[in-house]
Amino acid sequence: MIFSESSSFPENLDSFLLNLRESDPELATILTETMNLLIGTFDEPTRRAARNRFHDAVLEKLQLVPIEPEQGS
Amino acid sequence: MTRYFLKSISIEGFRGINNEGTPLSLWIESDKPNSVFGQNGLGKSSIYEALCYAIRGDIPKLEELQTFESPTAYYANRFHSGGQSTIAITFVSDDATPVEVGIAIERTARGERLISSPTSHPNPIEFLSSLNQPFALLDHNTFSRFIEDSPLNRGKSFSALLGLDEYLQLGEMLKYVSNAKVIETDLKLSSIQSRISGLKPGVDTANRQAAVSYEAATGESLDLTRPGTESSTTMLNTLKGIPILMPLLSTSELADVNFDQLISAIHEAERGDERAELSTLIRTLTALDLLGPPPPDSERVYGDEVADLNSKIDEIDRLFRETRGPECRHFYQDAATFLESGAWTESRLCPLCESELDTPVADILASRNSIFEEVDNEIRGLSDFWQQSSLHVRLQQLESSSALNYPEPAISVGLSNNAQSGSLTHVEVRVSLQHLNEMEAHLVASKVAAETRKTTIEAELPPSLVKLTEHVEAARSFSIATEQSTSAIALISALENQLQVLSRWKTFINNVSKRFTEEENLLATNQMSRIDSDFKTMYMDVMSSTSVVPALQRGSGDQLHVMLEEFYGLTDLSARALLSESSRNALAISLYLTAAMHHTSPCGFVVLDDVTSSFDSGHQYQLMEYIRTKLQYGLNPSGVQFVIFSHDGLLEKYFDRLADDAVWKHHRILGSSPNGMLFINQQSAQHIRDCAIGLIDAGQLDQATPFVRQYLEFVLLQVIRKVQIPVPIDFAMKDHMQMVGNCLNAIDKALDITAAAGQLVLSAQQLTDVTTIHVPAIVGNWTAHYGTGSPSSLAPAVLRRVLQTVDDYADCFRKDVVNAGGHVAREYYRSLTTA
């Protein structure tokens, strides 16, 4: 279990992202850099706007990812 | 983590609280429960809403209004001249050395919410946000909605209650952005795959073209397995091996070769004008060859056709003559139509000259008309014969050939028209044959001339350059095809790489979403198990029963089911289906308050607004006692601070009694809402009296009367409470118009009984003053008018006298006490029997 009851949400989120780096450091780094776009209270259509911003940012960063690293997370 | 309690609230110009110039102030204790009692319409909910607005930023009740109702126009008090609202809250920390944080929330006349900190907190907005916890501000709707809500919404509320709302929100967003359709739409995986699929046939075509061109230029087969640069180099070297091209091929890349320049060089070297003429001659000869020779045995065939045509022309002429001319045809046709109409019944009588006929007139007309039909048939036969004749077909073929370039005008179309109308003549037939023979001769002569010229030019031109042009064009085609193939392959490769990275992301974010949800579920399960026992204990304590035990069950997704793990010996039943309204509310209250106790956030207070309205007095008492003894900070160092708003008269008695014992802080709202001033109980009793006097002096008796009533009630209830006078069970429920009379009666009866028992602590003079002076004065001047609904008869002097009388009345229940400083003060007797 990564999330700890005694830790705050930001602390638990950091642990979670750190754990992801063990399996796919490159994509975990991208998620770390873009995760803030998914945090907050959203309703429609702000939810859709957040999704668009997130995927725009992800696509921009994915262009810099070299080909054929290890698969999966 | 440092927690913050409410210490004071000050409100002006908000909702039902006007208090212009004198804000309504409430001082709140942190180590004992606080209660605020107010009769209906006295601004109690406005205080709760002020806290909502300060901490949450809105008032749910107003936000639920429709736009046309202008919800934003109802935040400010409608009677406040400034049209703006001010809410000032002081918080105090639970640290060893408490720190006070002052926050001022202003709603401007334009609806802006401005937040500042008089105590210079560095980030007052964030501070308020940290206090905005789901348990901080609770009303009856919150609890009833929790049970009645769908399992999914209940699950969301519960996650927020456990402090997991951020996890829940992020988990939902991760699910959203990892959804296969969303990924497909946003990352355009299919679109990229389609582009790749669309490009691949183009590569195959370009490769085939390159192979054909390569073989044409080099005479060798192209090995597609070899690198493209190798074949391009071979091709370039082939071109460089040609002397007239070599000076133009200094480049090392085939793609850089200027093929137009090479073609121009060849054109010049091979005398291009003559080569152009040669091309024209070749095209002309090809076209003339396509015309072919005349049909076999044409002379005989044409002769037979001419004879047949002449014969048909003769037959048509003969028939025409029999008809007596085409004008008669219309006459015969009209006459036949006339006869067929039945208008003429004399069959052997001519309708024109009425002469007798040997043959019926209808037969004569039929005979005449049949001749015309024969003419028509012959003409059709002539036309068909002409169109199909070898003579006409050949004539038409030669006339339509531009390559033949015959100088005389064409005649075949005109002859066809004549044949169709039956006017073709013997002369025209003869001329057509003559014309055809002349064209045949012209065809032969043209071919000979073109062939001769072609031979001459070909003899003069260097034949090797013709092949060279073909080589250069093949090289150009190879270069273009290779470039197309290379570009397409590079693009496909880039797209495949892109697709690979995007697919990798798709798998990654999907796994992230699943893992996050798993972690969130584990955390929620642990949190649930932590509060499970406490919440059940609280519920059973409040309901005073162990026969019903609630339980929470997480369903699929974020659903939360409220069940009964025990129900009078039965198990695993629906709480919603079986529990009464009060039990459902008690369950929700127990859950929320238990969650508040376990919550780790800066918010150390819970504000409850009329949450016990569905409870009977026994359950109200159980809940309040549970809050006071188990949950309230002070007796429970881990507890939270409670502020309870209520309009329940019986509950207020409970608050009052505990306030006297100094284990509860009770506030009573007095005054006038929404257009006047509001005050809080004894600290403000003098304010109420002053207000009443001020309004009486100003002649505003209508507004003064409620203040007089409140002051009388306050003083009389204080006497009852201080000297412990018993009151009837329905005392608090009686009409407020009668409350003063009720108080006087209760006190009067207690005095009678105690005096009769010889135990009255009041002096004889005090008793006499009470019974013979003050009570009659109050009854005569107040209850006889106000209590009967006719306060308008109260004169200013009478109202002033009532206020003084009730003070004198209360003083009869006091005694002189010498305090530690040697000063004499007036204090209430401890009871009617005890000094």
Interface residues (C-beta under 8 A of the other chain):
Chain A: M1 I2 F3 E5 F9 N12 L13 F16 L20 D24 L27 I30 L31 M35 L38 I39 G40 T41 F42 R47 A50 R51 N52 F54 H55 V58 L59 L62 V65 I67 E68 P69 Q71 G72 S73
Chain B: E166 Y167 Q169 L170 M173 L174 Y176 V177 V182 D186 L187 N497 Q500 V501 L502 R504 W505 T507 F508 I509 N511 V512 R515 F516 E519 E520 L522 L523 N526 Q527 R530
